Amino acid sequence: MADHAQAEPHTLAPHQQHQFETMEQQQETSTLGMWAFLVTEVMFFGGLFGAYTVYRYLYPQAFSAASHHLNYIIGAINTGVLIGSSMTMALAVRAAQLGNRRSQVVFLLLTIVLGSTFLGIKVVEYHDKFVHHLVPGANFRFEGPREAQIFFSLYFAMTGMHAVHMIIGIGMLSTLTVLAWRGNFSSQYYTPVELGGLYWHFVDIVWIYLFPLLYLIRGG
């Protein structure tokens, strides 16, 4: 029987998992996995947007009347806060690509602060709705079309799920910040930060659609 030459052991690069042949393959696979996850998120939010579209078509006057009870100035401020967080997230990714640990930590912390500011403002909004009995249920009170309760049901469902994604994102960014502070990322390895940026930008884009659909339908 012919002897089979033994293959030389494959030397792994730092942070390279054993199932990947190269770091490039690992990065491409991780990126593909994140995009596949975001596609499922698009389908999830797509169901909520679909429900919104149907009920707004059926009850346009009720939706318009209900929208008047949302503070569009606060909504606009929150929109600006999230756009700012997307910028700081992009700068964090760029800092990771350049291997600048200090800037990366600073921009990740700024993103966390802006995300937390968004959630704080949203808590104030939710409290106002509870005070004025605009939360769907037995205590719901609204002087206008009774179908307005459908609007507020969608409002809490859509903004609530968005807030849950924000909380998850802040937890993820907190982990990335700790890892960045420890020097786990470099110009050769920054995939987790880049993928975290993709997730954060997706959450921001969802709000860009929620803001006009919920806050800016005040006419008609």
C-alpha positions in Angstrom: 0.0 0.0 0.0 1.4 3.4 -1.0 2.2 5.7 1.8 0.1 8.8 1.9 1.9 12.0 2.6 0.6 13.7 5.7 -0.6 17.3 5.2 1.2 19.9 7.1 -0.9 21.4 9.9 -2.7 24.6 8.9 -1.5 27.6 10.9 -4.4 29.8 12.0 -4.1 33.6 12.1 -5.1 35.4 15.3 -8.9 35.3 15.8 -9.3 32.8 13.0 -11.6 29.9 13.7 -10.5 26.5 12.7 -13.3 25.8 10.3 -12.2 28.6 8.0 -9.2 28.4 5.6 -8.5 32.2 5.6 -9.5 35.3 7.5 -11.1 36.6 4.3 -13.3 33.5 4.2 -14.2 34.0 7.8 -15.1 37.6 7.3 -17.2 36.9 4.2 -19.1 34.1 5.9 -19.8 36.3 9.0 -21.0 39.1 6.8 -23.3 36.8 4.8 -24.7 35.5 8.1 -25.5 39.0 9.3 -27.2 40.0 6.1 -29.3 36.8 6.2 -30.3 37.7 9.8 -31.2 41.2 8.7 -33.4 39.8 5.9 -35.4 37.9 8.5 -35.7 41.2 10.4 -37.0 42.9 7.3 -39.7 40.2 7.0 -40.6 40.6 10.7 -41.0 44.4 10.5 -42.6 44.0 7.1 -45.5 42.3 8.7 -46.0 45.2 11.0 -45.7 47.7 8.2 -48.2 45.6 6.2 -50.7 45.7 9.0 -50.2 49.5 9.3 -50.8 50.0 5.5 -54.0 48.0 5.5 -55.6 49.7 8.6 -54.5 53.1 7.5 -56.2 52.5 4.2 -59.4 51.4 5.9 -59.4 54.1 8.6 -57.5 57.2 7.3 -59.5 59.7 9.4 -59.0 57.8 12.6 -55.3 57.4 11.9 -54.9 61.1 11.2 -56.8 62.1 14.3 -54.8 59.8 16.5 -51.5 61.0 15.0 -52.3 64.5 16.4 -51.7 63.0 19.8 -48.1 62.2 19.0 -45.5 64.9 19.6 -43.8 65.2 16.2 -41.1 67.6 17.7 -40.0 64.9 20.1 -40.1 62.4 17.2 -38.0 64.7 15.1 -35.5 65.1 17.9 -35.3 61.3 18.3 -34.7 61.0 14.6 -31.8 63.4 14.8 -30.4 61.5 17.8 -30.5 58.2 15.8 -28.9 59.7 12.7 -26.2 61.0 14.9 -25.7 57.6 16.4 -25.4 56.1 12.9 -22.6 58.6 12.3 -20.7 57.7 15.5 -21.2 54.0 14.7 -19.7 54.5 11.2 -16.8 56.4 12.8 -16.3 53.5 15.3 -16.0 51.1 12.4 -13.6 53.3 10.6 -11.5 53.6 13.8 -11.4 49.8 14.0 -10.3 49.5 10.4 -7.4 51.9 11.1 -6.5 50.1 14.4 -7.2 53.2 16.5 -8.3 51.7 19.8 -8.9 54.9 21.7 -11.1 56.5 18.9 -13.0 53.3 18.5 -13.9 53.1 22.2 -14.9 56.8 22.3 -17.2 56.5 19.2 -18.8 53.3 20.5 -19.5 55.0 23.9 -21.0 58.0 22.1 -23.2 55.6 20.1 -24.4 54.0 23.3 -25.1 57.4 24.9 -27.1 58.5 21.9 -29.0 55.2 21.8 -29.8 55.5 25.5 -30.9 59.1 24.9 -33.4 57.8 22.3 -34.8 55.3 24.7 -35.0 57.8 27.5 -37.1 60.1 25.3 -39.3 57.2 24.2 -40.0 56.4 27.9 -41.2 60.0 28.4 -43.5 59.6 25.3 -44.9 56.3 26.7 -45.5 57.8 30.1 -47.5 60.6 28.4 -49.7 58.1 26.6 -50.4 56.3 29.9 -51.3 59.6 31.6 -53.7 60.5 28.9 -55.2 57.0 28.7 -54.1 56.4 25.1 -52.8 52.9 25.8 -55.1 50.3 24.1 -57.2 48.3 26.6 -59.9 48.8 29.1 -58.7 52.3 30.1 -58.4 53.6 26.6 -60.0 57.1 26.2 -60.1 59.0 23.0 -62.5 61.7 21.8 -62.8 60.8 18.2 -63.1 57.8 15.9 -63.0 54.6 18.0 -60.7 53.0 15.4 -58.0 55.3 16.8 -57.3 52.4 19.2 -56.0 50.4 16.2 -53.5 53.2 15.5 -52.2 53.2 19.0 -52.0 49.4 19.1 -49.7 49.6 16.0 -47.8 52.5 17.5 -46.9 50.6 20.6 -46.2 47.4 18.7 -44.0 49.0 16.1 -42.1 51.4 18.4 -42.0 48.9 21.2 -40.3 46.2 19.0 -38.0 48.9 17.7 -37.1 49.8 21.3 -36.4 46.1 22.1 -34.0 46.0 19.1 -32.4 49.2 20.4 -31.8 47.7 23.9 -30.3 44.6 22.2 -28.1 46.8 20.1 -26.9 48.8 23.2 -26.0 45.5 24.9 -24.1 44.4 21.8 -22.2 47.8 21.6 -21.4 47.6 25.3 -19.7 44.2 24.7 -17.9 45.5 21.7 -16.6 48.5 23.8 -15.2 46.2 26.4 -13.5 44.1 23.8 -12.2 47.2 22.0 -10.8 48.5 25.3 -8.9 45.2 25.8 -7.4 45.5 22.3 -9.2 42.6 20.7 -9.7 44.4 17.4 -7.1 45.6 14.9 -6.8 46.8 11.3 -6.5 43.0 10.4 -9.5 41.9 12.5 -12.5 44.2 13.0 -15.4 42.0 11.7 -17.5 42.1 15.0 -17.5 45.9 15.0 -18.4 46.0 11.3 -21.3 43.6 11.8 -22.4 45.5 14.8 -22.5 48.6 12.7 -24.7 46.8 10.1 -27.2 45.9 12.8 -27.2 49.4 14.3 -27.8 51.0 10.9 -30.7 48.6 10.2 -32.4 49.6 13.5 -31.9 53.3 12.6 -33.4 52.8 9.1 -36.5 51.2 10.6 -37.0 54.3 12.7 -36.6 56.5 9.6 -39.7 54.8 8.3 -41.6 54.8 11.5 -41.2 58.5 12.1 -43.2 59.8 9.1 -45.7 57.0 9.1 -46.7 57.6 12.7 -45.9 61.2 13.4 -46.4 63.0 10.1 -49.9 61.9 9.0 -51.6 64.8 10.6 -53.6 66.1 7.6 -56.7 64.8 5.9 
